[in-house]
């Protein structure tokens, strides 16, 4: 989230620095990640939640447990669109949990034995002469500032070529890239960073394996244009079957417009009360 590390507790700040160290110490030579920022289509101009927090918590998304903004969509706030190399497309909405609960004995899974929040696909289509399997998921099970995401193509018959994550409804979530090319970019966010030590992608696909991460539908609040409402992952070769991509990507939560109105009414009432007492 757009918060300085100095605003975190010493323990949280140390954890964040430790995660960053792990990330850069295990860069895979065969993997290249490119970032593209498209600011031609602003989507909103909402201010993020003004709270002391290191990032949006993707694991706390139910109405009974409101997060920083004090309200939450019951259907989640991310739509995931997966496209395989044969052109098959699947679309799902972030759920809690996603439905995946893989065996703890599989050491290639980041969250083994846990049905973590996310989007999970598992279906079969009849192809020419045989049935074709499509199994993949994306999950994130904690604070997005320091906890990783896992994108995995399971026992599918084709590689994943594209994954699109789009914010839904209100409050909108935003991918806080904080790439620093705007003087009002805020602090504390970052674009997608590969955790190569935990990922299989790029390890065996060859030197031409490139991931292009495109951010668009930006948030234009007060000239702060480092937050985007859509993130698209395009693989040059593809995320092959039984292959994972583990990464860090900071996100923020944006409040419902009504939240600002309630704050305004509260402040107005406080001002009127003080004036009457005077």
C-alpha positions as CSV (number, residue, x, y, z in Angstrom):
1,X,0.0,0.0,0.0
2,X,1.1,3.6,-0.3
3,X,2.7,3.7,3.1
4,X,6.4,4.4,3.9
5,X,8.3,1.6,5.5
6,X,8.9,3.9,8.4
7,X,5.2,3.8,9.1
8,X,5.3,0.1,9.7
9,X,6.3,-1.6,12.9
10,X,10.0,-2.5,13.1
11,X,9.1,-6.2,12.7
12,X,6.9,-5.6,9.6
13,X,9.6,-3.3,8.1
14,X,12.3,-6.0,8.6
15,X,10.0,-8.6,7.1
16,X,9.5,-6.5,4.0
17,X,13.2,-5.9,3.6
18,X,13.8,-9.6,4.0
19,X,11.3,-10.5,1.3
20,X,12.9,-8.0,-1.0
21,X,16.3,-9.6,-0.3
22,X,15.0,-13.1,-1.1
23,X,13.5,-11.8,-4.3
24,X,16.6,-10.2,-5.7
25,X,18.9,-13.0,-4.5
26,X,17.2,-15.6,-6.6
27,X,16.7,-14.1,-10.0
28,X,16.5,-16.7,-12.7
29,X,18.7,-16.0,-15.8
30,X,16.2,-17.5,-18.2
31,X,13.3,-15.2,-17.1
32,X,12.7,-11.6,-18.3
33,X,9.9,-9.4,-16.9
34,X,9.0,-6.2,-18.7
35,X,6.6,-3.6,-17.4
36,X,4.3,-1.4,-19.5
37,X,2.3,1.5,-18.0
38,X,-0.7,2.7,-20.1
39,X,-2.2,6.0,-18.7
40,X,-4.4,6.7,-21.7
41,X,-7.6,5.5,-20.1
42,X,-8.3,6.8,-16.5
43,X,-10.9,4.7,-14.7
44,X,-11.4,6.6,-11.4
45,X,-10.1,9.4,-9.3
46,X,-10.8,7.9,-5.8
47,X,-8.4,8.4,-3.0
48,X,-7.1,5.2,-1.4
49,X,-8.0,4.4,2.2
50,X,-6.1,6.7,4.5
51,X,-5.0,4.0,7.0
52,X,-1.7,2.8,8.4
53,X,-1.4,-0.6,6.6
54,X,1.3,-2.1,4.5
55,X,-1.1,-3.4,1.8
56,X,-4.5,-4.7,1.0
57,X,-5.3,-8.0,2.7
58,X,-6.6,-10.5,0.1
59,X,-7.3,-13.0,2.8
60,X,-9.9,-10.8,4.6
61,X,-12.6,-10.2,2.1
62,X,-16.0,-11.1,3.6
63,X,-18.6,-8.6,4.7
64,X,-18.6,-9.9,8.3
65,X,-14.9,-8.9,8.6
66,X,-14.6,-5.5,7.0
67,X,-11.1,-4.3,6.1
68,X,-9.6,-0.9,6.2
69,X,-12.4,0.9,4.3
70,X,-15.1,-0.5,6.5
71,X,-17.1,-2.2,3.7
72,X,-16.6,-4.9,1.2
73,X,-18.2,-6.5,-1.9
74,X,-19.6,-9.9,-1.2
75,X,-18.4,-11.1,-4.6
76,X,-14.8,-10.2,-4.2
77,X,-13.0,-7.4,-6.0
78,X,-11.0,-9.2,-8.8
79,X,-12.0,-10.8,-12.0
80,X,-9.5,-13.2,-13.5
81,X,-9.5,-14.1,-17.2
82,X,-7.2,-17.0,-18.2
83,X,-6.3,-17.7,-21.9
84,X,-4.5,-20.9,-22.9
85,X,-2.4,-21.4,-26.0
86,X,-5.2,-23.1,-27.9
87,X,-7.4,-20.0,-27.5
88,X,-9.6,-21.4,-24.7
89,X,-10.7,-18.7,-22.3
90,X,-12.0,-19.0,-18.7
91,X,-13.3,-16.2,-16.5
92,X,-13.9,-16.3,-12.8
93,X,-14.3,-13.9,-9.8
94,X,-12.1,-14.0,-6.7
95,X,-13.7,-16.3,-4.0
96,X,-13.0,-17.1,-0.4
97,X,-11.6,-19.7,-0.6
98,X,-10.9,-20.4,-4.2
99,X,-11.7,-24.1,-4.0
100,X,-8.2,-25.5,-4.4
101,X,-7.0,-27.7,-1.6
102,X,-4.0,-29.6,-3.0
103,X,-2.1,-32.2,-1.0
104,X,0.5,-31.0,1.5
105,X,2.9,-33.6,0.0
106,X,3.3,-31.6,-3.2
107,X,6.3,-29.3,-2.5
108,X,5.8,-27.4,-5.7
109,X,2.6,-25.7,-4.4
110,X,3.1,-22.5,-2.5
111,X,0.1,-23.0,-0.2
112,X,-0.2,-26.8,0.1
113,X,-3.3,-28.2,1.8
114,X,-4.9,-24.8,2.1
115,X,-7.9,-23.6,0.1
116,X,-6.6,-20.0,-0.1
117,X,-8.5,-17.0,-1.5
118,X,-8.3,-16.7,-5.3
119,X,-9.6,-18.0,-8.6
120,X,-9.5,-21.7,-9.5
121,X,-10.3,-23.3,-12.9
122,X,-10.8,-27.1,-13.4
123,X,-12.7,-28.2,-16.4
124,X,-12.6,-30.5,-19.5
125,X,-13.6,-29.8,-23.1
126,X,-14.0,-32.4,-25.8
127,X,-11.3,-31.9,-28.4
128,X,-10.6,-33.7,-31.7
129,X,-10.4,-37.3,-30.7
130,X,-10.0,-36.8,-27.0
131,X,-10.9,-34.8,-23.9
132,X,-8.8,-31.8,-23.1
133,X,-8.1,-30.7,-19.5
134,X,-7.7,-27.1,-18.3
135,X,-6.6,-26.7,-14.7
136,X,-5.1,-23.5,-13.3
137,X,-5.4,-21.0,-10.4
138,X,-4.2,-17.8,-9.0
139,X,-4.1,-17.2,-5.2
140,X,-2.9,-14.7,-2.7
141,X,-3.2,-15.4,1.0
142,X,-2.3,-12.3,3.0
143,X,-1.1,-8.8,2.9
144,X,0.0,-7.9,-0.6
145,X,2.9,-5.8,0.5
146,X,4.9,-8.8,1.8
147,X,3.0,-12.0,0.9
148,X,3.4,-13.5,-2.5
149,X,0.9,-14.4,-5.2
150,X,0.9,-17.8,-6.9
151,X,-0.2,-18.3,-10.5
152,X,-0.1,-22.0,-11.5
153,X,-1.0,-23.9,-14.6
154,X,-1.8,-27.4,-13.4
155,X,-2.2,-30.6,-15.4
156,X,-3.6,-28.7,-18.4
157,X,-3.1,-29.9,-22.0
158,X,-1.9,-26.4,-23.0
159,X,0.3,-23.6,-21.8
160,X,-1.2,-20.4,-20.3
161,X,-0.6,-17.5,-22.6
162,X,-2.4,-14.6,-20.9
163,X,-3.8,-13.8,-17.5
164,X,-5.8,-10.6,-16.9
165,X,-6.7,-9.4,-13.4
166,X,-9.4,-6.6,-13.3
167,X,-10.8,-4.7,-10.3
168,X,-14.5,-5.2,-9.8
169,X,-17.2,-3.0,-8.2
170,X,-16.7,-0.7,-5.2
171,X,-14.6,-0.3,-3.4
172,X,-12.2,-0.8,-6.2
173,X,-8.8,-2.3,-5.5
174,X,-5.8,-1.0,-7.3
175,X,-2.4,-2.4,-8.3
176,X,0.0,0.1,-6.7
177,X,3.0,0.1,-9.0
178,X,4.9,3.2,-7.6
179,X,7.3,3.1,-10.5
180,X,8.5,6.6,-9.6
181,X,8.0,8.4,-13.0
182,X,5.5,10.9,-11.4
183,X,6.4,13.3,-8.7
184,X,3.2,12.5,-6.9
185,X,3.6,8.8,-7.1
186,X,3.3,8.2,-3.3
187,X,5.4,5.6,-1.5
188,X,5.7,2.0,-0.6
189,X,4.2,0.3,-3.7
190,X,5.9,-1.7,-6.4
191,X,5.2,-3.4,-9.8
192,X,5.2,-7.2,-10.2
193,X,8.5,-8.6,-9.0
194,X,9.3,-12.3,-9.7
195,X,10.2,-14.5,-6.8
196,X,12.4,-16.7,-9.0
197,X,13.5,-19.0,-6.1
198,X,9.9,-20.2,-5.7
199,X,8.9,-20.2,-9.4
200,X,9.2,-22.8,-12.0
201,X,8.6,-20.3,-14.9
202,X,11.7,-19.3,-16.6
203,X,13.8,-22.2,-15.2
204,X,13.3,-24.6,-18.1
205,X,11.5,-22.7,-20.9
206,X,14.7,-21.1,-22.5
207,X,16.3,-17.7,-22.7
208,X,13.6,-16.3,-24.9
209,X,10.9,-16.7,-22.2
210,X,9.6,-13.2,-21.5
211,X,6.7,-12.0,-19.3
212,X,5.2,-8.6,-20.2
213,X,3.1,-7.1,-17.4
214,X,0.8,-4.3,-18.7
215,X,-1.0,-1.9,-16.3
216,X,-3.9,0.2,-17.5
217,X,-7.2,1.8,-16.3
218,X,-5.2,4.0,-14.0
219,X,-6.4,6.0,-11.0
220,X,-6.2,9.7,-11.5
221,X,-6.6,11.0,-7.9
222,X,-4.8,14.3,-7.4
223,X,-2.3,13.4,-10.1
224,X,-1.2,10.2,-8.4
225,X,-1.1,7.9,-11.4
226,X,0.9,4.9,-10.2
227,X,-2.2,2.9,-9.2
228,X,-4.0,0.8,-11.9
229,X,-7.2,-1.2,-11.9
230,X,-6.1,-3.8,-14.4
231,X,-3.0,-5.9,-14.7
232,X,-2.4,-8.1,-17.8
233,X,0.3,-10.9,-17.9
234,X,1.4,-12.0,-21.4
235,X,3.8,-14.9,-21.7
236,X,6.0,-15.0,-24.9
237,X,6.3,-18.8,-24.7
238,X,3.7,-19.6,-22.1
239,X,3.3,-20.8,-18.6
240,X,3.6,-24.6,-19.2
241,X,1.6,-27.4,-17.5
242,X,2.6,-28.1,-13.9
243,X,4.4,-24.7,-13.8
244,X,4.0,-21.9,-11.3
245,X,4.8,-18.2,-11.3
246,X,5.3,-16.8,-7.8
247,X,5.5,-13.0,-7.5
248,X,5.0,-10.0,-5.3
249,X,2.5,-7.3,-6.4
250,X,1.3,-4.6,-4.0
251,X,-2.3,-3.6,-4.1
252,X,-4.4,-0.9,-2.3
253,X,-8.0,-0.7,-1.4
254,X,-10.2,2.3,-2.5
255,X,-13.3,3.2,-0.5
256,X,-16.8,3.5,-1.8
257,X,-17.8,7.0,-2.8
258,X,-20.4,6.9,-0.1
259,X,-17.7,6.5,2.5
260,X,-16.3,10.0,1.7
261,X,-19.8,11.4,2.0
262,X,-20.2,9.9,5.5
263,X,-16.9,11.4,6.5
264,X,-18.0,14.7,5.2
265,X,-21.3,14.6,7.1
266,X,-19.4,13.6,10.3
267,X,-17.0,16.5,10.0
268,X,-19.8,18.9,9.2
269,X,-21.8,17.8,12.3
270,X,-18.7,18.2,14.4
271,X,-18.2,21.8,13.1
272,X,-21.8,22.7,13.7
273,X,-21.7,21.3,17.3
274,X,-18.6,23.3,18.1
275,X,-20.1,26.5,16.6
276,X,-23.3,26.1,18.7
277,X,-21.2,25.6,21.9
278,X,-19.2,28.8,21.0
